[in-house]
Amino acid sequence: MVQERKAEQKTLIEQYDEGLGTVYERFRLNYIFQRLLQSYDIKRILEYPLYGMTGVDGINSVYFARQNIDVELVDCDKHRLEKVQSYWHLLNLEHKLQTYFCPQAEMSNIDLKEQKYDLVWNFAALWFYHDADRIIDRMIKLSRNLVLISVNNIWQPGYPLRKFFLDKEFFSDNQIDTRWVQMPRIRQILRTRGLEILEEGVFDTPPWPDTCLPVDDLKRKLGIKVDSKKKSEWLWSMLAWYAGADPDLENKVRRYMFIEDSFLPKFLKQFWSHHRYIIARKN
């Protein structure tokens, strides 16, 4: 029985392996969420739009559901939403989840009840939309209190490597609008709409640059031969951790948090951190 359980756990980890970088940033996101829950009464949240992260889609807000908070997600891909629902079912959290499909062209006009959510947020999602300013406006109207926006950090060395060399097709194929990774622009919109900026900073600061590419893909881009038949023992799965299949995962990831948890000032960390974030409150 024990052997069967271990085999099931290993299968889960292998099936939903996301890589160390993605799992690292998920834990650091969770720490931001934890601070929010310690300071504010949050009962219902909306992640809108949800897509913007590598790895297993739609599990960024699982942390909230595990704290008995109702979660609603919006996405422009019906197939992706079906996968998201299956992941939440696997975690026995589907009762805390509600999803909405909205075509990409209509995202800024989504018809949801205004001032319904204690927190409306998204992660690395705005640059897929040319009218992201209208999405931010909609986020503000849907929230009764807090808005959290996170974007890729253009100041860390992995960003220009990805944009101009390693992954140029991502930017062209997805018609990425790089205006919406500029935090001063987002901050100005929030302030102009009358929100109070509560917190602004950087996070996701491991000891490697962020190219958003899995290790094997990065090696291929650099012309390094990869043995596709060889199974990797370097497995990192946040979904498996949530499911209890890899209980030591957080401790393993913490080994790489020494820069982030150091006393280095923010102005230095911003040149290595992979993401920036801003938290604002409606008056």
Secondary structure per residue as TSV (DSSP state, phi and psi in degrees):
chain	resnum	aa	ss	phi	psi
A	1	M	-	360.0	-42.6
A	2	V	H	-63.5	-41.3
A	3	Q	H	-64.4	-39.3
A	4	E	H	-64.1	-41.4
A	5	R	H	-62.4	-43.5
A	6	K	H	-64.1	-38.9
A	7	A	H	-64.6	-39.8
A	8	E	H	-64.5	-41.5
A	9	Q	H	-64.1	-43.6
A	10	K	H	-63.9	-40.8
A	11	T	H	-61.3	-42.6
A	12	L	H	-62.8	-43.7
A	13	I	H	-64.0	-44.3
A	14	E	H	-66.8	-40.4
A	15	Q	H	-67.3	-33.3
A	16	Y	T	-117.5	32.3
A	17	D	-	-64.5	127.0
A	18	E	-	-112.1	-13.0
A	19	G	-	93.8	153.1
A	20	L	H	-61.7	-41.5
A	21	G	H	-60.8	-44.5
A	22	T	H	-67.5	-42.7
A	23	V	H	-65.1	-39.5
A	24	Y	H	-56.7	-48.9
A	25	E	H	-69.7	-28.4
A	26	R	H	-65.5	-42.9
A	27	F	H	-63.6	-41.3
A	28	R	H	-67.6	-34.4
A	29	L	H	-61.2	-44.1
A	30	N	H	-58.8	-35.1
A	31	Y	H	-68.3	-34.6
A	32	I	H	-65.9	-44.5
A	33	F	H	-59.6	-41.4
A	34	Q	H	-59.5	-43.1
A	35	R	H	-63.0	-40.2
A	36	L	H	-62.0	-43.4
A	37	L	H	-68.5	-25.1
A	38	Q	H	-74.5	-22.5
A	39	S	H	-107.9	-21.6
A	40	Y	S	-133.6	150.7
A	41	D	-	-84.5	103.3
A	42	I	-	-118.5	118.2
A	43	K	S	-114.7	-26.1
A	44	R	E	-145.0	132.0
A	45	I	E	-127.9	156.6
A	46	L	E	-126.7	124.5
A	47	E	E	-100.0	115.7
A	48	Y	S	-152.5	118.4
A	49	P	S	-74.1	160.3
A	50	L	-	-87.6	-27.6
A	51	Y	-	-79.6	136.1
A	52	G	-	169.1	1.4
A	53	M	-	-124.1	147.9
A	54	T	S	-73.7	169.0
A	55	G	S	86.7	-156.4
A	56	V	S	-71.3	122.5
A	57	D	T	-71.0	145.1
A	58	G	T	76.1	17.8
A	59	I	-	-110.9	8.9
A	60	N	T	-59.3	-37.0
A	61	S	T	-93.3	7.3
A	62	V	H	-58.5	-35.0
A	63	Y	H	-52.7	-43.9
A	64	F	H	-64.2	-44.2
A	65	A	H	-61.1	-35.7
A	66	R	H	-68.9	-15.9
A	67	Q	T	-99.0	18.4
A	68	N	T	67.1	33.7
A	69	I	-	-104.5	138.4
A	70	D	E	-75.0	134.3
A	71	V	E	-120.7	133.8
A	72	E	E	-126.1	138.0
A	73	L	E	-126.1	144.0
A	74	V	E	-123.3	133.4
A	75	D	E	-147.6	161.4
A	76	C	S	-101.9	8.8
A	77	D	-	-127.8	112.2
A	78	K	H	-63.9	-39.6
A	79	H	H	-64.0	-40.3
A	80	R	H	-64.4	-40.3
A	81	L	H	-63.4	-36.0
A	82	E	H	-63.6	-40.7
A	83	K	H	-65.2	-41.7
A	84	V	H	-58.5	-45.1
A	85	Q	H	-61.2	-37.7
A	86	S	H	-67.9	-35.4
A	87	Y	H	-66.2	-43.7
A	88	W	H	-67.3	-34.0
A	89	H	H	-64.0	-41.4
A	90	L	H	-58.7	-32.8
A	91	L	T	-90.9	4.2
A	92	N	T	58.2	37.7
A	93	L	-	-120.8	10.9
A	94	E	G	-62.6	-24.0
A	95	H	G	-70.4	-15.5
A	96	K	G	-98.3	2.5
A	97	L	E	-117.3	138.7
A	98	Q	E	-135.2	133.8
A	99	T	E	-119.7	153.1
A	100	Y	E	-133.5	134.8
A	101	F	E	-93.5	135.7
A	102	C	-	-143.5	123.8
A	103	P	-	-55.2	146.4
A	104	Q	G	-57.3	-40.2
A	105	A	G	-67.4	-18.6
A	106	E	G	-106.7	6.1
A	107	M	G	-57.2	-39.4
A	108	S	G	-74.2	-8.3
A	109	N	G	-111.9	17.3
A	110	I	-	-54.5	137.1
A	111	D	-	-94.5	88.4
A	112	L	-	-127.1	159.0
A	113	K	-	-66.4	130.1
A	114	E	T	-76.7	151.3
A	115	Q	T	54.9	37.1
A	116	K	-	-94.4	-25.5
A	117	Y	E	-111.9	142.9
A	118	D	E	-75.7	-26.7
A	119	L	E	-144.5	130.8
A	120	V	E	-119.7	130.9
A	121	W	E	-151.3	165.5
A	122	N	E	-154.9	163.6
A	123	F	E	-130.5	116.1
A	124	A	S	51.7	33.9
A	125	A	-	-107.2	-22.4
A	126	L	G	-69.9	-29.9
A	127	W	G	-73.3	-1.6
A	128	F	G	-84.2	-1.6
A	129	Y	-	-128.4	129.4
A	130	H	T	-74.7	-23.6
A	131	D	T	-104.3	40.4
A	132	A	H	-61.9	-24.0
A	133	D	H	-62.2	-35.8
A	134	R	H	-72.3	-32.3
A	135	I	H	-66.0	-41.8
A	136	I	H	-61.2	-42.8
A	137	D	H	-57.9	-41.7
A	138	R	H	-68.2	-38.5
A	139	M	H	-57.3	-43.3
A	140	I	H	-63.7	-43.2
A	141	K	H	-68.9	-33.8
A	142	L	H	-74.9	-26.8
A	143	S	E	-84.8	143.3
A	144	R	E	-96.2	-8.6
A	145	N	E	-148.2	-69.9
A	146	L	E	-110.1	146.7
A	147	V	E	-130.1	130.0
A	148	L	E	-126.1	127.8
A	149	I	E	-129.1	132.1
A	150	S	E	-123.4	141.7
A	151	V	E	-135.7	162.2
A	152	N	E	-64.4	144.0
A	153	N	-	-89.5	112.4
A	154	I	T	-76.1	-8.0
A	155	W	T	-91.2	-11.5
A	156	Q	S	-86.1	148.4
A	157	P	T	-62.6	-24.2
A	158	G	H	-69.5	-24.5
A	159	Y	H	-65.9	-54.6
A	160	P	H	-64.3	-32.2
A	161	L	H	-59.6	-44.9
A	162	R	I	-68.1	-46.6
A	163	K	I	-67.5	-40.0
A	164	F	I	-105.8	-8.2
A	165	F	I	-137.3	-58.2
A	166	L	I	-80.6	-30.9
A	167	D	-	-144.5	45.3
A	168	K	H	-59.9	-33.5
A	169	E	H	-65.9	-28.1
A	170	F	H	-59.6	-44.6
A	171	F	H	-70.5	-37.3
A	172	S	H	-79.0	-44.5
A	173	D	H	-64.4	-35.4
A	174	N	T	-96.7	4.5
A	175	Q	T	48.8	49.1
A	176	I	-	-61.6	132.5
A	177	D	-	-104.7	99.9
A	178	T	G	-72.4	-3.4
A	179	R	G	-62.0	-27.9
A	180	W	G	-95.2	21.6
A	181	V	G	-115.8	8.9
A	182	Q	-	-92.6	103.3
A	183	M	H	-62.0	-36.8
A	184	P	H	-57.1	-36.5
A	185	R	H	-65.5	-44.5
A	186	I	H	-66.9	-42.6
A	187	R	H	-59.3	-43.0
A	188	Q	H	-63.2	-40.3
A	189	I	H	-61.8	-46.5
A	190	L	H	-60.8	-44.3
A	191	R	H	-67.5	-41.0
A	192	T	H	-61.5	-32.7
A	193	R	T	-82.9	5.0
A	194	G	T	90.9	10.6
A	195	L	-	-82.9	150.1
A	196	E	E	-93.0	127.1
A	197	I	E	-78.6	115.6
A	198	L	E	-88.1	-38.6
A	199	E	E	-158.3	140.2
A	200	E	E	-145.2	135.4
A	201	G	E	-173.4	-165.6
A	202	V	E	-121.0	156.2
A	203	F	E	-155.3	178.3
A	204	D	-	66.2	70.3
A	205	T	-	-122.7	66.7
A	206	P	-	-82.3	174.1
A	207	P	S	-83.0	33.7
A	208	W	S	-143.4	151.4
A	209	P	-	-73.6	160.1
A	210	D	-	-103.4	110.7
A	211	T	-	-106.4	-6.0
A	212	C	-	63.5	16.7
A	213	L	-	-112.9	136.4
A	214	P	-	-57.8	153.3
A	215	V	H	-55.4	-45.2
A	216	D	H	-64.5	-40.0
A	217	D	H	-64.8	-39.2
A	218	L	H	-63.0	-42.6
A	219	K	H	-61.2	-41.9
A	220	R	H	-63.5	-41.5
A	221	K	H	-61.6	-33.2
A	222	L	T	-89.1	3.1
A	223	G	T	80.8	18.2
A	224	I	-	-91.9	131.5
A	225	K	-	-68.1	136.2
A	226	V	-	-122.0	130.2
A	227	D	-	-85.2	100.1
A	228	S	T	-70.3	-17.4
A	229	K	T	-84.6	-19.1
A	230	K	S	-79.6	126.3
A	231	K	-	-80.1	135.0
A	232	S	-	-86.8	140.1
A	233	E	S	-94.4	0.4
A	234	W	-	-91.0	77.2
A	235	L	-	-114.1	133.4
A	236	W	-	-139.8	114.5
A	237	S	-	-134.1	112.6
A	238	M	H	-68.6	-37.8
A	239	L	H	-63.3	-39.6
A	240	A	H	-64.6	-35.9
A	241	W	H	-65.8	-44.6
A	242	Y	H	-60.6	-34.7
A	243	A	T	-81.4	-3.3
A	244	G	T	84.6	9.8
A	245	A	S	-84.7	-15.9
A	246	D	-	-140.3	70.6
A	247	P	T	-64.2	-18.8
A	248	D	T	-93.0	4.8
A	249	L	H	-58.9	-45.7
A	250	E	H	-61.0	-41.6
A	251	N	H	-63.1	-38.0
A	252	K	H	-65.9	-38.9
A	253	V	H	-73.3	-32.9
A	254	R	H	-58.1	-25.6
A	255	R	T	-59.3	-23.5
A	256	Y	T	-100.8	10.0
A	257	M	-	-98.6	15.6
A	258	F	T	-68.1	-31.7
A	259	I	T	-71.3	-47.5
A	260	E	T	-61.5	-38.0
A	261	D	T	-90.5	5.5
A	262	S	S	-80.0	174.8
A	263	F	-	-92.3	16.0
A	264	L	-	-59.2	138.0
A	265	P	-	-67.8	157.3
A	266	K	H	-58.4	-37.4
A	267	F	H	-65.9	-21.9
A	268	L	H	-85.9	-42.2
A	269	K	H	-62.0	-29.2
A	270	Q	T	-66.1	-16.7
A	271	F	T	-89.2	2.4
A	272	W	T	-132.4	-24.5
A	273	S	-	-64.4	144.3
A	274	H	S	-83.2	-23.3
A	275	H	E	-139.0	153.8
A	276	R	E	-116.2	157.0
A	277	Y	E	-148.3	159.8
A	278	I	E	-143.3	137.7
A	279	I	E	-120.6	126.9
A	280	A	E	-129.7	155.5
A	281	R	E	-126.1	139.6
A	282	K	-	-75.9	139.5
A	283	N	-	-81.3	360.0
